[in-house]
Amino acid sequence: MLFGQKTRKSTPQKKKQDRLPFTLSDVPSEVSSDLKENEQNIKRVFEQCSDFILRPFRINGETQALLICIDGLVNQQLVDELVLKPPMYDAAPKGEGGAEGLRQETVPAAQTQITGDFKKVIEAVLYGEAAIFVEGRTDVFLADAKGWTMRAIEEPETQTVIRGPREGFNENIRTGTAMLRKRLRTPRLKMESLNIGDVSHTSVVITYIDGIVQDSLVQEVRDRLKRIAIDGVMDSGYIEEMIEDAPFSPFPTVYNTERPDIVAANLLEGRVAVLVDNTPFALVMPANFWNSVSVNEDYYERFWVGTVVRWIRYLGVATTLFLPGLYVSIVTFHQEMLPTSLLFSIASAREGVPFPVIIEVLLMEITFEGLREAGLRLPRQVGQAVSIVGALVIGQAAVQAGIVSAPLVIVVSITGIASFTIPDYSAGLAVRFLRFPLIFAAGTAGLYGLTLGVLFILLHVCGLRSFGAPYFSPVAPLTVSNLKDVLIRVPWWSMRRRPTQPGSNEPVRIPAGQMPKPPKKPGGES
């Protein structure tokens, strides 16, 4: 304490109570006939919202009205020309007044609706519609004037196209539904809409073909989506994780794609798709392991080409999963399986390596996965150079330094190249990560451990189900009639029936009387 100064007693300050956020539950359920009261409630809802537009005006210079919308979500030109200008300068409604008069006689907008629910008005405005409140009326006029910016339709980056349509979904859900309508021009294509997320209110569309899909599957998808309780949905991955059957399994039991032709093809087989707003990835269920390994070119190219390329991908899956573990087990426990010259080459290459084979393999595999992840996350121009040059430089330097052997670099390189043949990213992650437990099993018990690990994976996959359908069908359980689109890809004229899994109310795709006949050879010979 300084001399001559008195200390001031500190008075306890009252703790300031945090202001509770204003939610839709705080607004009245119905619109009031008093325009001032409605205006006050609206201002409370959109307090401190700089993008909120509130425009008082008079209908034909007489009746007071109020227009509200969100800047950036609406097209200002549409609002000015089609929603605001006609009631201000054109003749007032002659018959029914209020919102009904605006809808029938004044506003020329195509998509309009009328509601007296205050919460529905707020939700519509937040979705890009303009609302007009009229003095003395409890009905509100809503006009669709969406005008937010969106990404153009482009070729999908995660699923490259060689032959087929080069367009993919974008972040606008209505663009996605229109792309499906363009491919399936039938009123049997149903689209049910709902909102998920207490804060985000993300639009979700359930789409299926009525008459082909089983009603029980559609109901199951509805029930699982309605059970979701979350504050916001930023991507379809949120929904996928909440509705899948086996969330702890490495294999995805809900298929995701950003290609509308793949979604349309799955709908024709009796599946259900879910489109989510603000993301280009659609969800398809039930999922199937074999669909994750097939691509659209299998069905757009001739059948024998699709069969050969499909078997190359199967070989790539087996190589990615088994080759590192097989190398570890043979070099560590079963050297007698190698030819003498190859055994001497591997032994001489590993002469100066200080680590056991299993540590050597894990070190290179983790390094390769790290380089791949770095190449994905860096900018595209830099990422490819880092992943390619990094692998070459690190591999060569590691061999010269005696940390790893040259044969192992070859094994890891072949495994990495084979992993790129898996077209589905989620299924590829499962196969890539499962090779690490197999490496541990092979390093512990040799081929016996590798065999047990493979059996465990097969038992797990065969026991998985996706929305009631076996994940490994038609191989397990075996359905011989469906193998024509798994092990091989038979010609289209031989695919008379739809797959029995997930099942369909119309199993016959091509009626027997409409089967195409093989063309006749020149000279009249058949």
Disulfide bonds with the S-S distance in Angstrom:
none
